[in-house]
Amino acid sequence: MFIAPGAEVYKGQVIGIHQRSGDLALNVCKKKAATNVRSNKEQSVVLDTPLDYSLDDCIEYIQEDELVEITPQSIRMCKNPKFAKKGR
């Protein structure tokens, strides 16, 4: 993951690494559905600490259809909207 829990995100932002090739579209703001597991134990989710990429790391990581967005507060990666309109 590239973002911390509770961080603000927007549509098209790259938030993590997917194990398989290709992109995986998901909604990180959507709450996980309740499971049908019967257990007396409380289930807790343990998240790894987010990766903190530098500008050089981000430029090296992105694909041809992605951009690096630099603001005074952060460095983020996102999908290029021009590629999305072309149907790629």
HELIX and SHEET records of a PDB file:
HELIX    1   1 LEU A   55  TYR A   61  1                                   7    
HELIX    2   2 PRO A   81  LYS A   85  1                                   5    
SHEET    1   A 2 GLU A  66  ILE A  70  0                                        
SHEET    2   A 2 ILE A  75  LYS A  79 -1                                        
END                                                                             
